[in-house]
Amino acid sequence: MKPYLLSLGAGLLVGVIYSLLNVRSPAPPAIALLGLMGILLGEQMVPIAKRLMTKAPVTAYLKTPECAGQVLGPQAVAAPKPEAQV
């Protein structure tokens, strides 16, 4: 139930922002897609910032399912190569 309430709250917040920007909802496709891209990229900003502050490897994180898989989909994450059969 909690994820649904959080989703509703986020939708209400976006609705308020749309109203303040005088954008009609549902937004035209290009605006909606850019907004969704911003959401996906924004979700990754906090983990990347944490890694930068702790000097952890960022480029390795970008290739993980938690980052690349979330932003680009599961097909973007490189699958482990099967060992060669001899």
N, C-alpha and C positions, 0 to 999 in steps of 0.2 A: 504494500500500500504506500509505503514511503516514497519509492521511486516515482509513483504516479503523482503524488503531491508535489514532489520536487519538479517534475516535468511541467505540471500545471503552473507552478510558481515561475519557472523560467519562461514559459509561454506568456504569462501575464506581464513579466518584465519586458520581454521583447515587444509585446503589444504596446506598452507604454512608450518604449523607445520609438517604435514606428509612428505613434501618434505625435510625439515631439518632433520627429523629422518630417512629418506630413507625408509619409509613405503609406500607400494603401496596402492593406493586408487582405488576401495573400499578395505578396509582392510579385512584380513581374519576374519571369524565370531567371534572367541574368542577375538581378539583385538578390533573389532568393539563393541561387547557387553560390554567389560570392559570400553571402552571409553564412551559409553552411560551411564553406571552405574556411572562413574566418573562425568559426566555432571549432572545427577540427584542429586547425593550427594553433588556436589559442589554448586548447586543452594540453598541448604539448609544451607550451612555453614554461610552465611551472617546473615540470620535471627537468627540462633542459637547463633552466636557470639554477636549479638545485645542483645539478651536475657541474655546471660551470663554477659555482661557488665552492664546491668541495674538490674541485680539480679532477673529477672523475671523467673518464673518456666519454665524450659526447657523440663522436662519430659512430662508435659501436652501438650506442643506444638508438641512434637514428635508424639502424637496420633491424631492430628487434620488432617482434609482433606488437609490443606495447606502443611503439611509435609508428613505424612504417605500416604495420598491419592496421592500425587504427585509422590512419589518415588515408592510405591508398588502397586498403583492402587486403585480405589474406594472400592474394596472388602476388603482392609486392614483396612479400617476405621470402627470401631465398630458402628453398627447401634443402635439407641436407642431401648431399650427393650420395647415391648408393655406391657401395664399394664394388670395384670391378670384379667380376667373376672370372676366374682363370680355369 
